[in-house]
Amino acid sequence: MKAGEIKIVAEQTPFRPFAVRLNNGAQYMFAKPGSIGAPEDYHTIFFFGASEWVMIDTDSIVEIIERE
C-alpha cells in the first residue's frame, strides 16, 4: 500500500472512519481522528487504542476499508 493512499484517507475532511488490514491478517479500526498518528510522509502510522498503541509500517497494509 502506498503511503500517499493512507494519507488521503486519514486526512479527509470531515474525518471518515476507516480500517486497515495488514499482510499478517491483523486489522485496526480508526474510528476518530485521535486514533491515528503519523509523520508527514505517512511511511509509518500509529494506531492509538483505548489501552494500547501499535506502530504500523504502511508497506504491510494490504487493504483500506472505508466505513460510513
C-alpha positions as semicolon CSV with decimal commas, in nm:
position;residue;x (nm);y (nm);z (nm)
1;M;0,000;0,000;0,000
2;K;0,133;0,340;-0,084
3;A;0,180;0,590;0,197
4;G;0,005;0,855;-0,012
5;E;-0,314;0,648;-0,022
6;I;-0,320;0,625;0,358
7;K;-0,258;0,999;0,388
8;I;-0,554;1,080;0,163
9;V;-0,792;0,865;0,369
10;A;-0,655;0,978;0,706
11;E;-0,672;1,350;0,624
12;Q;-1,022;1,359;0,474
13;T;-1,236;1,647;0,593
14;P;-1,460;1,569;0,762
15;F;-1,289;1,264;0,906
16;R;-1,449;0,935;0,798
17;P;-1,376;0,617;0,998
18;F;-1,164;0,355;0,822
19;A;-0,981;0,034;0,895
20;V;-0,659;-0,114;0,761
21;R;-0,585;-0,482;0,713
22;L;-0,222;-0,592;0,733
23;N;-0,042;-0,870;0,549
24;N;-0,040;-1,074;0,873
25;G;-0,421;-1,059;0,896
26;A;-0,438;-0,801;1,175
27;Q;-0,695;-0,525;1,132
28;Y;-0,710;-0,184;1,301
29;M;-1,013;0,045;1,306
30;F;-0,951;0,419;1,310
31;A;-1,286;0,541;1,443
32;K;-1,187;0,900;1,521
33;P;-0,909;1,142;1,423
34;G;-0,730;1,090;1,756
35;S;-0,686;0,719;1,690
36;I;-0,424;0,778;1,417
37;G;-0,088;0,946;1,421
38;A;0,176;0,978;1,150
39;P;0,477;1,177;1,042
40;E;0,432;1,394;0,732
41;D;0,543;1,120;0,491
42;Y;0,300;0,856;0,631
43;H;0,553;0,574;0,581
44;T;0,467;0,469;0,934
45;I;0,135;0,523;1,108
46;F;0,035;0,480;1,470
47;F;-0,289;0,327;1,596
48;F;-0,393;0,458;1,938
49;G;-0,646;0,226;2,105
50;A;-0,807;0,252;2,447
51;S;-0,520;0,074;2,622
52;E;-0,261;0,008;2,351
53;W;-0,075;0,167;2,066
54;V;0,065;-0,001;1,758
55;M;0,324;0,122;1,508
56;I;0,235;0,013;1,153
57;D;0,468;0,017;0,853
58;T;0,246;0,125;0,562
59;D;0,420;-0,130;0,338
60;S;0,245;-0,401;0,543
61;I;-0,106;-0,263;0,470
62;V;-0,287;-0,469;0,208
63;E;-0,632;-0,312;0,228
64;I;-0,801;0,008;0,339
65;I;-1,163;-0,040;0,442
66;E;-1,366;0,281;0,447
67;R;-1,661;0,294;0,688
68;E;-1,965;0,518;0,692
